[in-house]
Amino acid sequence: MKRRLTRVEEFFKDDLDTPELRKAYREVLDEELGEFLKSLRRRRGPTQQALAERMGLNRSRVAQIEGAEGLSLSLETLVRYASALGHRGGIP
């Protein structure tokens, strides 16, 4: 039997009806994404400074991306981050 993937929004649709729960969900998502990106960078080897240079940013911006300090990351930023780590598609 083929397994159907559930979108996050569908899974939590009843829980995301209130602004407080939506905010809490977003905070957890941001934190987990930042930790994932930091872990990926460390496994691939470059320092924040080296990655920042590849991305054309300063090191503090890479730290912000990895720290998910309340920043909304654009898809473009995530793609640039992954590309700077040498990722070319698929799941890292």
mmCIF file of the C-alpha atoms, coordinates in Angstrom:
data_MODEL
# 
_entry.id   MODEL 
# 
loop_
_atom_site.group_PDB 
_atom_site.id 
_atom_site.type_symbol 
_atom_site.label_atom_id 
_atom_site.label_alt_id 
_atom_site.label_comp_id 
_atom_site.label_asym_id 
_atom_site.label_entity_id 
_atom_site.label_seq_id 
_atom_site.pdbx_PDB_ins_code 
_atom_site.Cartn_x 
_atom_site.Cartn_y 
_atom_site.Cartn_z 
_atom_site.occupancy 
_atom_site.B_iso_or_equiv 
_atom_site.pdbx_formal_charge 
_atom_site.auth_seq_id 
_atom_site.auth_comp_id 
_atom_site.auth_asym_id 
_atom_site.auth_atom_id 
_atom_site.pdbx_PDB_model_num 
ATOM 1  C CA . MET A 1 1  ? 0.000  0.000  0.000  1.00 0.00 ? 1  MET A CA 1 
ATOM 2  C CA . LYS A 1 2  ? 1.358  3.408  -0.938 1.00 0.00 ? 2  LYS A CA 1 
ATOM 3  C CA . ARG A 1 3  ? 1.829  5.711  2.025  1.00 0.00 ? 3  ARG A CA 1 
ATOM 4  C CA . ARG A 1 4  ? 0.238  9.132  1.652  1.00 0.00 ? 4  ARG A CA 1 
ATOM 5  C CA . LEU A 1 5  ? 2.263  12.052 2.936  1.00 0.00 ? 5  LEU A CA 1 
ATOM 6  C CA . THR A 1 6  ? 0.346  14.512 5.060  1.00 0.00 ? 6  THR A CA 1 
ATOM 7  C CA . ARG A 1 7  ? 1.112  18.187 4.823  1.00 0.00 ? 7  ARG A CA 1 
ATOM 8  C CA . VAL A 1 8  ? 1.938  19.794 8.155  1.00 0.00 ? 8  VAL A CA 1 
ATOM 9  C CA . GLU A 1 9  ? -0.898 22.242 7.750  1.00 0.00 ? 9  GLU A CA 1 
ATOM 10 C CA . GLU A 1 10 ? -3.383 19.377 7.282  1.00 0.00 ? 10 GLU A CA 1 
ATOM 11 C CA . PHE A 1 11 ? -2.075 17.448 10.270 1.00 0.00 ? 11 PHE A CA 1 
ATOM 12 C CA . PHE A 1 12 ? -2.341 20.453 12.607 1.00 0.00 ? 12 PHE A CA 1 
ATOM 13 C CA . LYS A 1 13 ? -5.311 22.195 10.964 1.00 0.00 ? 13 LYS A CA 1 
ATOM 14 C CA . ASP A 1 14 ? -7.547 21.968 14.057 1.00 0.00 ? 14 ASP A CA 1 
ATOM 15 C CA . ASP A 1 15 ? -4.726 23.056 16.360 1.00 0.00 ? 15 ASP A CA 1 
ATOM 16 C CA . LEU A 1 16 ? -3.777 26.086 14.285 1.00 0.00 ? 16 LEU A CA 1 
ATOM 17 C CA . ASP A 1 17 ? -7.114 27.832 14.587 1.00 0.00 ? 17 ASP A CA 1 
ATOM 18 C CA . THR A 1 18 ? -5.948 30.181 17.329 1.00 0.00 ? 18 THR A CA 1 
ATOM 19 C CA . PRO A 1 19 ? -3.257 32.854 16.957 1.00 0.00 ? 19 PRO A CA 1 
ATOM 20 C CA . GLU A 1 20 ? -1.451 31.635 20.089 1.00 0.00 ? 20 GLU A CA 1 
ATOM 21 C CA . LEU A 1 21 ? -1.091 28.083 18.788 1.00 0.00 ? 21 LEU A CA 1 
ATOM 22 C CA . ARG A 1 22 ? -0.060 29.300 15.317 1.00 0.00 ? 22 ARG A CA 1 
ATOM 23 C CA . LYS A 1 23 ? 2.663  31.442 16.905 1.00 0.00 ? 23 LYS A CA 1 
ATOM 24 C CA . ALA A 1 24 ? 3.907  28.570 19.093 1.00 0.00 ? 24 ALA A CA 1 
ATOM 25 C CA . TYR A 1 25 ? 3.952  26.216 16.102 1.00 0.00 ? 25 TYR A CA 1 
ATOM 26 C CA . ARG A 1 26 ? 5.952  28.702 14.037 1.00 0.00 ? 26 ARG A CA 1 
ATOM 27 C CA . GLU A 1 27 ? 8.484  29.222 16.849 1.00 0.00 ? 27 GLU A CA 1 
ATOM 28 C CA . VAL A 1 28 ? 9.094  25.481 17.174 1.00 0.00 ? 28 VAL A CA 1 
ATOM 29 C CA . LEU A 1 29 ? 9.379  25.100 13.407 1.00 0.00 ? 29 LEU A CA 1 
ATOM 30 C CA . ASP A 1 30 ? 11.893 27.961 13.181 1.00 0.00 ? 30 ASP A CA 1 
ATOM 31 C CA . GLU A 1 31 ? 13.986 26.530 16.011 1.00 0.00 ? 31 GLU A CA 1 
ATOM 32 C CA . GLU A 1 32 ? 14.078 23.052 14.497 1.00 0.00 ? 32 GLU A CA 1 
ATOM 33 C CA . LEU A 1 33 ? 14.976 24.399 11.074 1.00 0.00 ? 33 LEU A CA 1 
ATOM 34 C CA . GLY A 1 34 ? 17.852 26.419 12.510 1.00 0.00 ? 34 GLY A CA 1 
ATOM 35 C CA . GLU A 1 35 ? 19.185 23.399 14.380 1.00 0.00 ? 35 GLU A CA 1 
ATOM 36 C CA . PHE A 1 36 ? 18.886 21.255 11.258 1.00 0.00 ? 36 PHE A CA 1 
ATOM 37 C CA . LEU A 1 37 ? 20.808 23.784 9.170  1.00 0.00 ? 37 LEU A CA 1 
ATOM 38 C CA . LYS A 1 38 ? 23.543 24.099 11.800 1.00 0.00 ? 38 LYS A CA 1 
ATOM 39 C CA . SER A 1 39 ? 23.860 20.314 12.015 1.00 0.00 ? 39 SER A CA 1 
ATOM 40 C CA . LEU A 1 40 ? 24.038 20.020 8.230  1.00 0.00 ? 40 LEU A CA 1 
ATOM 41 C CA . ARG A 1 41 ? 26.769 22.664 8.017  1.00 0.00 ? 41 ARG A CA 1 
ATOM 42 C CA . ARG A 1 42 ? 28.804 20.987 10.739 1.00 0.00 ? 42 ARG A CA 1 
ATOM 43 C CA . ARG A 1 43 ? 28.542 17.597 9.003  1.00 0.00 ? 43 ARG A CA 1 
ATOM 44 C CA . ARG A 1 44 ? 29.656 19.155 5.723  1.00 0.00 ? 44 ARG A CA 1 
ATOM 45 C CA . GLY A 1 45 ? 32.577 20.899 7.416  1.00 0.00 ? 45 GLY A CA 1 
ATOM 46 C CA . PRO A 1 46 ? 32.637 24.628 6.676  1.00 0.00 ? 46 PRO A CA 1 
ATOM 47 C CA . THR A 1 47 ? 32.701 27.224 9.402  1.00 0.00 ? 47 THR A CA 1 
ATOM 48 C CA . GLN A 1 48 ? 30.022 29.898 9.541  1.00 0.00 ? 48 GLN A CA 1 
ATOM 49 C CA . GLN A 1 49 ? 32.578 32.325 8.094  1.00 0.00 ? 49 GLN A CA 1 
ATOM 50 C CA . ALA A 1 50 ? 33.431 30.057 5.160  1.00 0.00 ? 50 ALA A CA 1 
ATOM 51 C CA . LEU A 1 51 ? 29.759 29.428 4.429  1.00 0.00 ? 51 LEU A CA 1 
ATOM 52 C CA . ALA A 1 52 ? 28.987 33.143 4.670  1.00 0.00 ? 52 ALA A CA 1 
ATOM 53 C CA . GLU A 1 53 ? 31.686 33.892 2.091  1.00 0.00 ? 53 GLU A CA 1 
ATOM 54 C CA . ARG A 1 54 ? 30.238 31.290 -0.277 1.00 0.00 ? 54 ARG A CA 1 
ATOM 55 C CA . MET A 1 55 ? 26.792 32.848 0.143  1.00 0.00 ? 55 MET A CA 1 
ATOM 56 C CA . GLY A 1 56 ? 28.003 36.437 -0.185 1.00 0.00 ? 56 GLY A CA 1 
ATOM 57 C CA . LEU A 1 57 ? 26.842 37.269 3.348  1.00 0.00 ? 57 LEU A CA 1 
ATOM 58 C CA . ASN A 1 58 ? 28.532 38.138 6.608  1.00 0.00 ? 58 ASN A CA 1 
ATOM 59 C CA . ARG A 1 59 ? 29.064 35.543 9.331  1.00 0.00 ? 59 ARG A CA 1 
ATOM 60 C CA . SER A 1 60 ? 26.521 37.134 11.644 1.00 0.00 ? 60 SER A CA 1 
ATOM 61 C CA . ARG A 1 61 ? 23.761 36.579 9.062  1.00 0.00 ? 61 ARG A CA 1 
ATOM 62 C CA . VAL A 1 62 ? 24.627 32.866 8.874  1.00 0.00 ? 62 VAL A CA 1 
ATOM 63 C CA . ALA A 1 63 ? 24.483 32.762 12.682 1.00 0.00 ? 63 ALA A CA 1 
ATOM 64 C CA . GLN A 1 64 ? 21.034 34.375 12.539 1.00 0.00 ? 64 GLN A CA 1 
ATOM 65 C CA . ILE A 1 65 ? 19.840 31.826 9.976  1.00 0.00 ? 65 ILE A CA 1 
ATOM 66 C CA . GLU A 1 66 ? 21.071 28.948 12.136 1.00 0.00 ? 66 GLU A CA 1 
ATOM 67 C CA . GLY A 1 67 ? 19.791 30.517 15.321 1.00 0.00 ? 67 GLY A CA 1 
ATOM 68 C CA . ALA A 1 68 ? 16.336 31.209 13.885 1.00 0.00 ? 68 ALA A CA 1 
ATOM 69 C CA . GLU A 1 69 ? 16.240 34.406 15.918 1.00 0.00 ? 69 GLU A CA 1 
ATOM 70 C CA . GLY A 1 70 ? 12.673 35.195 14.968 1.00 0.00 ? 70 GLY A CA 1 
ATOM 71 C CA . LEU A 1 71 ? 13.626 35.664 11.346 1.00 0.00 ? 71 LEU A CA 1 
ATOM 72 C CA . SER A 1 72 ? 11.470 34.422 8.536  1.00 0.00 ? 72 SER A CA 1 
ATOM 73 C CA . LEU A 1 73 ? 13.689 32.666 6.066  1.00 0.00 ? 73 LEU A CA 1 
ATOM 74 C CA . SER A 1 74 ? 12.860 32.905 2.417  1.00 0.00 ? 74 SER A CA 1 
ATOM 75 C CA . LEU A 1 75 ? 13.025 29.895 0.169  1.00 0.00 ? 75 LEU A CA 1 
ATOM 76 C CA . GLU A 1 76 ? 15.761 31.724 -1.739 1.00 0.00 ? 76 GLU A CA 1 
ATOM 77 C CA . THR A 1 77 ? 17.883 31.980 1.436  1.00 0.00 ? 77 THR A CA 1 
ATOM 78 C CA . LEU A 1 78 ? 17.415 28.282 2.182  1.00 0.00 ? 78 LEU A CA 1 
ATOM 79 C CA . VAL A 1 79 ? 18.388 27.352 -1.377 1.00 0.00 ? 79 VAL A CA 1 
ATOM 80 C CA . ARG A 1 80 ? 21.472 29.598 -1.220 1.00 0.00 ? 80 ARG A CA 1 
ATOM 81 C CA . TYR A 1 81 ? 22.449 28.018 2.133  1.00 0.00 ? 81 TYR A CA 1 
ATOM 82 C CA . ALA A 1 82 ? 22.067 24.478 0.781  1.00 0.00 ? 82 ALA A CA 1 
ATOM 83 C CA . SER A 1 83 ? 23.864 25.344 -2.467 1.00 0.00 ? 83 SER A CA 1 
ATOM 84 C CA . ALA A 1 84 ? 26.782 26.858 -0.527 1.00 0.00 ? 84 ALA A CA 1 
ATOM 85 C CA . LEU A 1 85 ? 27.087 23.495 1.230  1.00 0.00 ? 85 LEU A CA 1 
ATOM 86 C CA . GLY A 1 86 ? 27.259 21.754 -2.138 1.00 0.00 ? 86 GLY A CA 1 
ATOM 87 C CA . HIS A 1 87 ? 23.698 20.409 -2.104 1.00 0.00 ? 87 HIS A CA 1 
ATOM 88 C CA . ARG A 1 88 ? 22.228 19.984 -5.574 1.00 0.00 ? 88 ARG A CA 1 
ATOM 89 C CA . GLY A 1 89 ? 18.755 18.529 -4.916 1.00 0.00 ? 89 GLY A CA 1 
ATOM 90 C CA . GLY A 1 90 ? 16.947 15.783 -3.049 1.00 0.00 ? 90 GLY A CA 1 
ATOM 91 C CA . ILE A 1 91 ? 17.002 15.261 0.700  1.00 0.00 ? 91 ILE A CA 1 
ATOM 92 C CA . PRO A 1 92 ? 20.387 16.067 2.271  1.00 0.00 ? 92 PRO A CA 1 
# 
